Amino acid sequence: MSDTTASAPAQSANAPLPQLVLELKEMVVDYVKQETVVPLRYLGRYLAFGIVGAFLLGLGVVLLGVGGLRALQTETGTTFTGDWSWAPYGIVVVVMLLGGALTWKTRRGWRDRKEHT
């Protein structure tokens, strides 16, 4: 019974130069794919999910704002009629800005804590 692992290096050492060059080229191409293409593919997937998630969260916030506006316009009776018809819009804008500022401040604090750990 012959040992195939012991004969493989001997065969490569005795191989003709063009064959060695082709093997080297193949090995380099495989290495480059392993170290660049595969991680870039994972990065692309990560970015795609991040962009889709950000879009869906943004859409949800917009729909929440429209729903809050609609609730203020219909459920408050005659409170926001006449000269006060602009108030629900102002309230929704202020609430959205406060929510955005709170989110921004929380994200910034979380990032600072993460960097110090």
Contacts in CASP RR format, 6 or more apart in sequence:
PFRMAT RR
TARGET T0000
AUTHOR 0000-0000-0000
METHOD contacts of the structure
MODEL  1
MSDTTASAPAQSANAPLPQLVLELKEMVVDYVKQETVVPLRYLGRYLAFG
IVGAFLLGLGVVLLGVGGLRALQTETGTTFTGDWSWAPYGIVVVVMLLGG
ALTWKTRRGWRDRKEHT
12 20 0 8 1.000
12 23 0 8 1.000
15 23 0 8 1.000
61 96 0 8 1.000
65 92 0 8 1.000
65 95 0 8 1.000
65 96 0 8 1.000
68 92 0 8 1.000
69 88 0 8 1.000
69 89 0 8 1.000
69 92 0 8 1.000
72 80 0 8 1.000
72 87 0 8 1.000
72 88 0 8 1.000
72 91 0 8 1.000
72 92 0 8 1.000
73 80 0 8 1.000
73 88 0 8 1.000
76 88 0 8 1.000
80 87 0 8 1.000
80 88 0 8 1.000
END
